[in-house]
Amino acid sequence: MLRDNISDDIKKAIKKANMIVIRYSNNQLTNSKPCNQCTDILKKLELKYIYYSNNNVIIKEKVKFLETEHKSQLNRTFYKKYK
């Protein structure tokens, strides 16, 4: 459904795209791996690769193989409030 509202040219560009997510705190790279909902969206968009920071390194991963159980703070708060 998400990709249905996007033009063919943009779909082609997204499939070739990479995303970089870096989190820097206290003079080091910290965990910036996307949460489970963001991961689902990235997979639906069919992005090629994602680069994210974790424990002072940059990790490159194919989006189609990206797995996470992490729920964002917003996700946890929303779930708790509207459960």
C-alpha positions in Angstrom: 0.0 0.0 0.0 2.8 2.4 0.9 4.5 2.0 -2.5 1.2 2.2 -4.4 1.1 6.0 -3.9 4.6 6.6 -5.3 5.4 7.3 -8.9 7.4 4.7 -10.9 10.4 7.0 -11.2 10.6 7.5 -7.5 10.1 3.7 -6.9 13.1 3.0 -9.1 15.2 5.7 -7.3 14.3 4.3 -3.9 15.3 0.8 -4.9 18.8 2.1 -5.6 19.0 4.2 -2.5 20.9 3.7 0.7 20.2 5.2 4.1 22.6 6.3 6.7 21.5 6.6 10.3 24.2 7.8 12.8 23.7 8.5 16.5 26.6 10.3 18.3 26.5 10.8 22.0 29.3 11.3 24.6 32.0 11.4 21.9 31.1 8.0 20.5 28.8 6.3 18.0 25.8 4.7 19.7 23.0 2.4 18.6 21.0 3.9 15.7 19.5 0.7 14.3 16.0 1.4 13.1 13.1 0.2 15.3 10.8 -2.6 14.2 8.2 -0.2 12.6 10.8 1.8 10.7 12.3 -1.5 9.5 9.0 -2.6 8.2 8.6 0.7 6.3 12.1 0.5 4.8 11.4 -3.0 3.6 8.2 -2.0 2.0 10.0 0.9 0.2 12.6 -1.7 -0.9 15.7 0.4 0.0 18.9 -1.4 -0.9 21.2 -0.9 2.1 21.1 0.8 5.5 24.2 2.0 7.4 23.8 2.5 11.1 26.0 3.0 14.1 26.4 0.7 17.0 29.1 0.6 19.7 31.4 3.0 17.8 31.3 1.2 14.5 29.2 1.7 11.3 27.3 -1.4 10.2 26.1 -1.9 6.6 23.2 -4.3 6.1 20.9 -5.2 3.2 17.4 -3.8 4.2 15.7 -7.0 3.0 17.7 -8.9 5.7 17.4 -6.3 8.4 15.8 -7.7 11.6 15.1 -6.1 14.9 12.9 -6.5 18.0 13.6 -2.9 19.1 10.6 -0.7 19.8 11.1 3.0 19.9 10.3 5.1 22.9 7.4 6.6 21.0 6.2 3.1 20.1 6.4 1.9 23.7 4.6 5.0 25.1 1.8 4.8 22.5 1.3 1.1 23.1 1.2 1.6 26.9 -1.3 4.5 26.6 -3.7 2.9 24.1 -3.3 -0.8 25.0 
